[in-house]
Amino acid sequence: MSTDISGLSAIGGFIGACLVDSETGLMMASEGGGKLDLEAAGAANTEVVKAKLSAIEMLGLDDSIDDILITLGKQFHLIRPLEKSPTVFLYVALDKKAANLGMARVQVKKVEQTLSI
């Protein structure tokens, strides 16, 4: 099992990130965070992932989540379920002024490929 998410800290505007098991809401790894409570954010975003999966099912869509973007006034929050383990997701918080969202998505996917759960 490899849960090293330190590569996420290379993203411009990086605030913090964590790897979360959406079945339990428990954090499996974290990086950064500062004033941001990553454990609370991980648990709260478990509900976001569950709600989106429920909506996909309710709408009868034969699809999966690539990522979920939440745009706040000062931050981007990016949630990406792992392709190989969809019950686990990466959560990344970025400073909106300093982040390049396209490059952030590329780096999150790159880090995802290094994980094995």
C-alpha positions in Angstrom: 0.0 0.0 0.0 1.4 3.4 -1.0 -0.3 6.6 0.2 2.4 9.2 -0.4 0.6 12.3 -1.5 3.5 14.7 -1.0 3.6 15.5 -4.7 0.5 17.5 -4.4 2.4 20.2 -2.5 4.1 21.1 -5.8 0.8 22.5 -7.1 0.8 26.3 -7.3 -1.4 27.8 -4.6 -1.3 24.6 -2.5 -3.0 24.9 0.9 -3.5 21.2 1.9 -4.6 17.8 0.7 -5.7 14.5 2.1 -6.5 11.0 0.9 -9.9 9.8 2.3 -11.8 6.6 2.5 -15.3 7.6 1.5 -16.9 4.6 3.2 -15.7 5.6 6.6 -14.8 9.3 6.2 -11.3 8.5 7.7 -8.2 10.2 6.4 -5.5 7.9 5.2 -2.8 10.5 4.5 -2.4 14.2 4.6 -0.1 17.0 3.4 0.0 20.6 4.5 -3.2 22.2 5.8 -2.1 25.0 8.1 -5.3 26.5 9.5 -7.4 24.1 7.4 -8.6 21.1 9.4 -8.0 18.4 6.9 -9.6 15.7 9.0 -12.9 17.7 9.1 -12.6 18.6 5.4 -12.1 15.0 4.5 -15.0 13.8 6.5 -17.3 16.6 5.2 -16.3 15.9 1.6 -17.2 12.3 2.0 -20.8 13.5 2.1 -20.2 15.5 -1.1 -19.0 12.4 -2.9 -21.8 10.3 -1.6 -24.4 12.9 -2.7 -22.9 13.1 -6.2 -22.9 9.3 -6.6 -26.5 9.2 -5.4 -27.5 11.9 -8.0 -25.7 9.9 -10.8 -27.7 6.8 -9.7 -31.0 8.7 -9.4 -30.6 10.1 -12.9 -29.8 6.7 -14.3 -26.5 7.9 -15.7 -24.0 5.2 -16.7 -21.0 7.2 -15.7 -18.5 7.9 -12.9 -16.9 10.9 -11.3 -13.6 12.2 -12.7 -13.5 15.0 -10.2 -15.6 17.5 -8.4 -14.7 21.2 -8.2 -16.0 23.5 -5.5 -15.1 27.1 -6.2 -15.2 29.4 -3.1 -14.4 33.1 -3.0 -10.8 32.6 -2.2 -10.2 28.9 -2.7 -10.6 25.9 -5.1 -11.5 22.6 -3.5 -10.8 19.6 -5.8 -12.1 16.2 -5.1 -10.9 13.2 -7.2 -12.1 9.6 -6.5 -9.3 7.2 -7.4 -9.8 5.4 -10.7 -8.6 2.1 -9.3 -10.3 2.5 -5.9 -13.4 4.7 -6.3 -14.3 4.5 -2.6 -11.1 6.5 -1.9 -10.6 10.1 -3.0 -8.0 12.8 -3.0 -9.1 16.2 -1.7 -7.0 19.3 -2.5 -7.5 22.8 -1.3 -5.8 25.6 -3.3 -5.5 29.4 -3.1 -7.6 30.7 -5.9 -5.3 33.6 -6.7 -2.2 31.5 -7.0 -3.6 28.3 -8.5 -3.8 27.2 -12.1 -6.7 24.8 -12.1 -5.7 23.0 -15.3 -2.2 22.3 -14.0 -3.6 21.3 -10.6 -5.9 18.7 -12.2 -2.9 17.3 -14.2 -0.7 17.1 -11.0 -3.6 15.5 -9.0 -3.9 12.8 -11.7 -0.2 12.3 -11.7 -0.1 11.7 -7.9 -3.1 9.4 -8.2 -1.2 7.1 -10.5 1.6 6.7 -7.8 -0.9 5.5 -5.2 -1.8 1.9 -4.5 -4.6 1.1 -2.1 
